[in-house]
Amino acid sequence: MLDRVNIKKSAIELSPLFIILIGAALVSFSLSTYQNYDTQLEFEAASNIAKMGVPYVECYGTVIDQPPLGFYIEALFFRIFGSSANTGVTLVTLFGLGSVVLVYLIGKEIYGRSTGFFAAALLGLNPWHLVLSRSFLIDAQCLFFSLLCLHMGILAFRKVSVKLALVSGLVFAAAMLTKFYAVFILVPLLLFYIYSRPKDLRCILSQLAAFSMPALVFAFMWYQLFLGRSLLSIFHHNDLLDVIPASTGIVASPFFATNFLIDYGLGLAFIAATAFSLLLSLSLRKYFLKMPIVDLISLASIAFVVSVNVVLGAVLNLNVPYFSAIKYLYQALPFFVLLTASLNAKSLSLFRAAKTSVHSRKLMVYSVAAAAIVLLAASLISSMYYTNALSSRDYLQFRVERDVNYGYSLMTPTPTVAGSSLMTLQYGGFAMLLFGLLLASKHRLTRLIKPRNAQ
């Protein structure tokens, strides 16, 4: 009987997540599948596994210059459901939806349940995430494994568990064997580990060994034993060889990554909400307990990813990191989402603080809390607006310089047109996501609105 009660309680608590996830799925599948040269290469690599046993591409005359796991997962999916680009994109979309769940779990662990719900909704609505989740690319798989690694790592630190550290290490190995961008997740992982203040040297060494060994062993098996290459080949990629062609006349600006984030990846409202969230942490940190430290970890994670991309594109003048900011910055997206979603928890803390504040400060605290809610709502609305706008276009170009026709491009022969059943599905997904958030916030809003003596 007790187990049945606990199951029912858990189902009620998680019902907003299920609704948000269904809404995110409806929005995702309302978008067409996107194609370009990269998607064709990666589809060829996955398809050739069934014929040759390896992710071979004809134009290279050898295996594709990416780690292999993502292509083997796709090949297994092809074997079960049939080999086609649309079938492969379905799997990519499922990984994208998995990341929505993982952002909820991470948000719940580091900020609280309500922030987890908002983080899931923000990622599920984000056009950047949706476009990559509807393209035959391994980036969504890599992000999923990276987030799963981080989640298991946080649990390992909090429970001081070597077994969970091993699980985190196995997932990190999967992420690294999908795409080397997974290395970015080591920054927040390390910072959360330092934040946990480990004291037992034996446990520290055991967790480090348990985490590190899987990636080293599996990389050695694939690169050294199977391909006969150096273990460092995991970091070798043609992206890091070609400079921006002189014929383009382009001089890379150090602000190219920022241009992408503002114009395409997030939007101005989302960036403003993220900045305001950080400002609250720094200026009013006494109201937020441990949130400011977690915010700084997210900020450091974003700064590291953006800095590496800027160095590769603007300092080293490398072509692909420059015009493919949509892919090189992707590992930073969850941390933008978490920072923005935390405005929900921060606004509630401020509303509670305002009730006990002296009259002279009450209006100021209420105003700041209201501003946090407005910016969070603006982020949700702008994400829905941009997603809807992008879904109706047959050609997407993510420019990194506003006045230069140069950037990562994708196309679709069947965009989602107004009045179509897919557009109706998309609007239904938007409504489901918002309903899930309303359901998640119902009890908190009720407690907040009730007079203090009635609680």
C-alpha positions in Angstrom: 0.0 0.0 0.0 2.8 2.4 0.9 4.6 1.7 -2.4 1.3 2.4 -4.3 0.9 5.7 -2.4 4.5 6.7 -3.2 4.1 5.8 -6.9 0.9 7.9 -7.1 2.7 10.8 -5.4 5.6 10.6 -7.7 3.3 10.4 -10.8 1.5 13.6 -9.6 4.8 15.4 -9.0 6.1 14.4 -12.4 2.9 15.0 -14.3 4.0 18.6 -15.4 7.2 17.1 -16.8 5.2 14.5 -18.8 3.0 17.2 -20.2 6.0 19.5 -21.0 7.7 16.5 -22.7 4.6 15.7 -24.8 4.4 19.4 -25.8 8.1 19.4 -26.7 7.6 16.3 -28.8 4.7 17.9 -30.7 6.7 21.0 -31.4 9.8 18.9 -32.5 7.8 16.7 -34.9 6.0 19.7 -36.3 9.3 20.8 -37.8 10.5 19.3 -41.1 13.8 17.5 -41.3 16.8 19.6 -42.3 19.6 18.7 -44.7 23.0 19.9 -45.9 26.3 18.5 -46.9 27.1 17.4 -43.3 23.8 15.5 -42.9 24.5 13.7 -46.2 28.0 12.7 -45.0 26.8 11.5 -41.6 23.9 9.5 -43.2 26.4 7.9 -45.6 28.7 7.0 -42.7 25.8 5.4 -40.7 24.4 3.5 -43.7 27.8 2.0 -44.6 28.1 0.4 -41.2 25.6 -2.3 -42.4 27.7 -2.9 -45.6 31.3 -2.5 -44.3 31.1 -2.6 -40.6 32.6 0.8 -40.2 31.4 4.4 -40.8 33.0 4.8 -44.2 32.5 7.8 -46.5 33.5 7.7 -50.1 34.8 11.3 -50.4 37.3 10.6 -47.6 38.3 7.2 -48.8 38.2 6.1 -45.2 36.1 6.3 -42.0 34.5 9.7 -41.3 36.6 12.1 -39.2 34.3 11.8 -36.2 34.2 9.4 -33.3 32.1 6.3 -34.2 29.5 5.7 -31.5 26.8 8.0 -32.9 26.9 6.3 -36.3 26.7 2.8 -34.7 23.7 3.8 -32.7 22.1 5.1 -35.9 23.0 1.9 -37.8 21.3 -0.2 -35.1 18.2 2.0 -35.4 18.3 1.5 -39.1 18.5 -2.2 -38.7 15.3 -2.2 -36.6 13.2 0.4 -38.4 14.7 0.6 -41.9 17.4 2.8 -43.4 16.3 6.3 -44.4 17.3 9.9 -43.5 13.8 10.5 -41.9 14.2 7.4 -39.7 17.6 8.6 -38.6 16.3 12.1 -37.8 13.6 10.4 -35.6 16.3 8.9 -33.5 18.1 12.3 -33.3 14.8 13.9 -32.2 14.4 11.3 -29.4 17.9 12.2 -28.2 16.9 15.9 -28.2 13.8 15.1 -26.1 16.0 13.1 -23.8 18.1 16.2 -23.2 14.8 18.0 -22.2 14.4 15.4 -19.5 18.0 15.7 -18.4 17.9 19.5 -18.1 14.9 19.0 -15.8 16.8 16.5 -13.7 19.9 18.8 -13.5 17.8 21.9 -12.8 16.0 20.0 -10.0 19.3 18.9 -8.4 21.0 22.2 -8.4 18.1 24.8 -8.2 14.9 23.0 -7.3 12.0 21.2 -8.9 10.2 24.3 -10.3 13.4 25.5 -12.0 13.8 22.1 -13.5 10.3 22.3 -15.1 11.1 25.8 -16.6 14.5 24.6 -17.9 12.8 21.6 -19.6 10.3 24.0 -21.2 12.9 26.5 -22.3 15.0 23.8 -24.0 12.0 22.1 -25.5 11.0 25.4 -27.2 14.4 26.6 -28.2 14.8 26.9 -32.0 18.5 26.2 -31.9 18.0 22.9 -30.1 15.0 22.1 -32.3 16.8 22.6 -35.6 19.7 20.4 -34.5 17.3 17.8 -33.2 15.6 17.7 -36.6 18.8 17.2 -38.6 20.8 14.0 -39.2 23.7 15.2 -37.1 25.4 13.7 -34.1 25.4 16.9 -32.1 22.1 16.1 -30.3 23.4 12.7 -29.3 26.6 14.2 -27.9 24.6 16.8 -25.9 22.4 14.0 -24.4 25.4 12.0 -23.3 27.1 15.1 -22.0 24.1 16.1 -19.9 23.7 12.5 -18.6 27.3 12.5 -17.6 26.9 15.7 -15.7 23.7 14.5 -13.9 25.3 11.3 -12.8 28.5 13.1 -11.8 26.5 15.5 -9.6 24.8 12.6 -7.9 28.1 10.8 -7.4 29.6 13.9 -5.7 26.6 14.4 -3.4 26.4 10.7 -2.4 30.2 10.3 -2.4 29.7 7.2 -4.6 32.5 5.6 -6.6 29.9 3.5 -8.4 28.1 6.6 -9.7 31.4 8.1 -10.6 32.0 5.0 -12.8 28.6 5.4 -14.4 29.3 9.0 -15.1 32.7 8.0 -16.6 31.0 5.4 -18.8 28.5 8.0 -20.1 31.4 10.5 -20.6 33.1 7.8 -22.7 29.9 7.5 -24.8 29.8 11.3 -25.2 33.5 11.5 -26.3 33.0 8.6 -28.7 30.1 10.5 -30.2 31.8 13.9 -30.7 34.8 15.5 -29.1 32.7 18.6 -28.1 31.8 16.5 -25.0 35.1 17.6 -23.5 33.3 20.9 -22.6 31.2 19.1 -20.0 34.3 18.5 -17.9 34.3 22.2 -16.9 31.0 22.2 -15.0 31.7 18.7 -13.8 35.0 19.7 -12.3 33.5 22.9 -10.7 30.6 21.0 -9.1 33.2 18.5 -7.8 35.2 21.3 -6.2 32.0 22.8 -4.9 31.1 19.5 -3.2 34.3 19.9 -1.1 35.6 16.3 -1.2 37.8 15.5 1.8 38.7 11.8 1.7 41.8 11.5 -0.5 41.2 7.8 -1.0 37.6 8.5 -2.2 38.9 11.3 -4.5 41.4 9.1 -6.2 38.9 6.2 -6.5 36.3 8.5 -8.1 38.8 10.0 -10.4 40.1 6.6 -11.6 36.5 5.3 -12.0 35.5 8.3 -14.1 38.6 8.4 -16.3 39.2 4.8 -17.2 36.2 4.1 -19.4 37.0 7.0 -21.9 40.7 6.1 -22.0 40.0 2.3 -22.5 37.3 2.7 -25.2 39.2 5.5 -27.1 42.3 3.2 -27.0 40.3 0.3 -28.4 38.8 2.3 -31.3 41.7 4.5 -32.3 44.8 2.5 -31.3 43.7 -1.1 -31.8 40.9 -0.9 -34.4 42.1 2.0 -36.6 45.8 1.8 -35.8 46.1 5.5 -35.0 47.3 7.5 -32.0 45.0 7.8 -29.1 45.1 11.6 -29.6 43.3 11.1 -32.9 40.0 11.6 -31.0 40.9 15.4 -31.1 41.9 15.3 -34.8 39.3 16.8 -37.2 39.5 18.6 -40.5 37.6 21.5 -38.9 40.8 22.4 -37.2 42.9 22.6 -40.4 41.1 24.9 -42.8 41.4 28.7 -42.4 38.8 31.2 -43.6 39.3 31.5 -47.4 41.0 34.7 -48.4 38.6 34.8 -51.4 35.7 35.5 -49.1 37.3 38.8 -48.0 35.9 38.1 -44.5 37.8 39.3 -41.4 36.5 37.3 -38.4 35.1 39.5 -35.7 35.6 38.5 -32.0 31.9 39.1 -31.6 30.8 36.5 -34.2 29.7 34.1 -31.4 27.7 36.8 -29.6 26.1 37.7 -32.9 24.9 34.2 -33.4 23.6 33.9 -29.9 21.6 37.1 -30.1 20.4 36.8 -33.7 19.6 33.1 -33.9 20.6 30.9 -31.0 18.7 32.5 -28.1 17.4 36.0 -29.0 17.7 39.3 -27.3 15.0 38.6 -24.7 16.6 35.3 -23.7 20.1 36.9 -23.4 18.6 39.7 -21.3 16.9 37.2 -19.0 20.2 35.3 -18.5 22.1 38.5 -17.8 19.4 39.6 -15.3 19.5 36.3 -13.6 23.3 36.7 -13.1 22.8 40.3 -11.9 20.4 39.2 -9.3 22.8 36.5 -8.0 25.6 39.0 -7.7 23.7 42.0 -6.3 21.1 40.3 -4.1 22.8 37.0 -3.2 21.7 37.1 0.4 18.2 36.1 -0.7 19.3 33.1 -2.7 21.3 30.8 -0.4 23.6 28.7 -2.6 22.2 29.8 -6.0 25.0 32.4 -6.7 27.7 29.7 -6.7 25.7 27.4 -9.0 25.1 30.4 -11.3 28.8 31.1 -11.4 29.4 27.5 -12.4 26.9 27.9 -15.3 28.6 31.2 -16.2 32.0 29.6 -16.2 30.7 26.8 -18.4 29.3 29.2 -20.9 32.4 31.4 -20.9 34.7 28.4 -21.6 32.7 27.2 -24.6 32.3 30.7 -26.1 36.0 31.5 -25.5 37.2 28.4 -27.2 34.9 29.1 -30.2 36.2 32.7 -30.4 39.8 31.6 -30.2 39.4 29.0 -32.9 37.3 31.3 -35.2 38.6 34.8 -34.6 42.2 34.3 -33.3 43.2 31.2 -35.2 41.0 32.2 -38.2 39.7 28.7 -38.6 36.8 28.5 -41.1 34.5 25.8 -39.7 34.5 26.9 -36.0 33.8 30.4 -37.4 30.7 29.8 -39.6 29.5 26.8 -37.6 28.9 28.6 -34.3 25.6 26.8 -34.2 27.4 23.5 -33.5 30.5 24.7 -31.6 28.4 26.7 -29.1 25.8 24.0 -28.6 27.2 22.6 -25.4 26.7 26.0 -23.8 23.0 26.1 -24.5 21.8 24.0 -21.4 23.6 26.5 -19.1 21.9 29.5 -20.7 18.7 27.6 -20.1 19.4 26.8 -16.5 20.4 30.4 -15.7 17.2 31.8 -17.3 15.0 29.1 -15.7 16.4 29.9 -12.3 14.6 33.3 -12.5 11.5 31.4 -11.4 13.0 30.3 -8.1 14.7 33.7 -7.6 11.4 35.6 -8.1 9.6 33.4 -5.6 12.4 34.0 -3.1 12.1 37.7 -3.6 8.3 37.7 -3.3 8.7 35.8 0.0 11.4 38.3 1.2 9.2 41.3 0.2 6.5 40.2 2.6 8.8 40.6 5.6 10.8 43.6 4.3 10.4 47.1 5.7 8.1 49.3 3.8 10.9 51.3 2.1 12.4 48.2 0.5 9.2 46.3 -0.1 8.3 48.0 -3.4 11.9 47.6 -4.7 11.9 43.9 -4.0 8.5 43.3 -5.5 9.5 45.2 -8.6 12.7 43.2 -9.0 10.7 39.9 -8.6 8.1 41.1 -11.1 10.9 42.0 -13.6 12.3 38.4 -13.2 8.9 36.9 -14.1 8.5 39.2 -17.0 11.9 38.4 -18.5 11.3 34.6 -18.0 7.9 34.9 -19.7 9.5 37.0 -22.5 12.1 34.2 -23.0 9.4 31.6 -23.4 7.4 33.8 -25.8 10.4 34.8 -27.9 11.4 31.1 -28.2 7.9 30.2 -29.5 8.0 33.1 -31.9 11.4 32.3 -33.4 10.6 28.5 -33.6 7.4 29.3 -35.4 9.1 31.7 -37.8 12.0 29.3 -38.6 9.7 26.3 -39.1 8.0 28.0 -42.1 11.3 28.6 -44.0 12.8 26.2 -46.6 16.3 27.6 -46.2 18.0 28.6 -42.9 21.3 30.4 -42.7 22.8 31.2 -39.3 25.0 34.2 -40.0 27.8 35.1 -37.6 28.3 38.6 -39.0 25.2 40.6 -39.5 26.2 42.3 -42.7 27.9 39.2 -44.3 26.2 36.5 -46.1 28.2 33.7 -44.5 27.1 31.1 -42.0 26.0 27.5 -41.4 23.1 26.6 -43.7 20.3 24.0 -43.7 17.4 23.5 -46.0 14.2 21.5 -46.2 12.0 20.8 -49.2 8.9 20.7 -47.0 8.7 23.6 -44.5 5.8 23.8 -42.1 3.3 26.1 -43.8 0.5 28.1 -42.1 -2.8 26.3 -41.9 -1.3 22.9 -42.3 -1.8 20.0 -39.9 1.8 20.3 -38.8 1.4 23.9 -37.9 -1.7 22.9 -35.9 0.4 20.3 -34.2 3.0 22.9 -33.3 0.5 25.3 -31.7 -0.8 22.3 -29.8 2.7 21.6 -28.5 3.1 25.3 -27.4 -0.2 25.0 -25.5 0.9 21.7 -23.8 4.2 23.2 -22.7 2.6 26.3 -21.2 -0.1 24.1 -19.5 2.6 22.0 -18.0 4.3 25.0 -16.6 1.1 26.3 -15.2 0.4 23.0 -13.6 4.0 23.0 -12.1 3.5 26.5 -10.7 0.0 26.1 -9.4 0.7 25.2 -5.8 3.5 27.7 -5.4 1.4 30.5 -6.8 -1.4 29.6 -4.5 0.8 29.7 -1.4 2.3 33.0 -2.7 -1.0 34.7 -3.2 -2.5 33.6 0.1 -2.3 36.1 3.0 0.4 35.2 5.5 -2.1 34.6 8.3 -4.2 32.2 6.1 -1.3 29.9 5.4 
